[in-house]
């Protein structure tokens, strides 16, 4: 059996990269099942988009393995890479004292998750 690698990218997630990284750092290097458990019981709001991206990566791995005529077991997969890049920032303004405007930066993230099979 050859090494199976699949990835998923969630782009323009309306969440600050700094906050998403806290969650992504917890699942990097873990087995997929362990990562699911961590995300399911995480209190962080970022756990939801990260979980969605992880599920997508696993689905991509299964689809890719079917294409190649192999069968990949979810238990054999682990999170090989997981990182968060900064997306474009939505710039808004809020009224401040004495006729001034205070900037509001609504940050976005690009979440990337790569799953891979463990080598026997």
N, C-alpha and C positions, 0 to 999 in steps of 0.2 A: 504494500500500500504506500502510495506516495504522499508527500506532505500536502495537506489541503489548507489553503489560505483564502479567506474571504473578508471583505470589509464593507462597512456602511458609513455613510456620512450624513449627518443631520445638519442642514445649513440654515442660517438666519434664525436660530433659536432665540427668542426674546428673553434672554437671561444673561447676566453678567458672566464673562468667562472665568473670573476669579471664583465665583460661587460654584460654577459647574465643575471646575478643576478639583475642588474639595471632594466631590463625589467620585469623579473619574479616577482620582489617585487611589481610592479604596479598592477598586476592582481590577486594576492593572496587574497582570500576571496570575490572576486567580482562574480557577476552572469556571466554565460557563455557569454550571449549577450553583456554585458558591457565589458567583457574581449576582445571579438572579436573587438569591436569598438576601445578600447584603442590600441590594437596591429595594427589594420589597419592604424591608423593615427600616429603611433609612427615613429620618424625619425631614431630610432636605427636599425642597421643592424640585431641585435639579435632578433628583433620582428618576423622575418620570420620563423626561426626554432622553436621559442616558439609557434607561431600561428599554425604551422604544428602539433606540439605535442599536443596542446589543441584540435585541430580538431580530431586528432586520439583518444584522451581520450573520446571525446563526441561520436564518432563512436563506440568505444568499449562499452560505456554505452548503446547505442541503441541496439547493437548486443546482449549484455548480457541480457537486458530486454526482448528482443524477445525470447531468449532461455528459460527464466523463465515464458513466457506466459503473461508478462505484457507489457504495453506500456509506455515508458518514454518520457516526454515532455521536449524538449531542454530548454524551458523557466524556468523549475523547477530546472535545474542544476546550481551549482555554483562551483567555484574552491576551493576545500577544502584544498588541499595541492599543493604547487608548490615550487620546490627547484632545485638547480643546484649543482652537485658534479663535482669534478675535474677528468678529464680522464687522460690517459697517455700523457706525453709531448713529442712531436717530437723534438729531439735535432739536431740542425744544426750548422754549423760553417761558419763564414764570415771572410774573410781576413781583417786583421787590419794592422796598421802601424808597421814598423820594423819587418816584418816576423811573427808577432803574429797572433793568431786566436781569434776572439771574438765570444762567444756563442750566438746563436739565439734560443730562446725557443718558439716553436709553440705549444701553449696550446690547449687542447681539453676539452669539457664539456659533462656531461651526464645530460640531462634535464628531470625532472620527473614532470608530472602534474596529479593530482588526482581530478576527478570531483565527486560530490555527489548530491543527491536530497535533497532539503530543506524539513525538517520535518514540516508537517502541524500542 
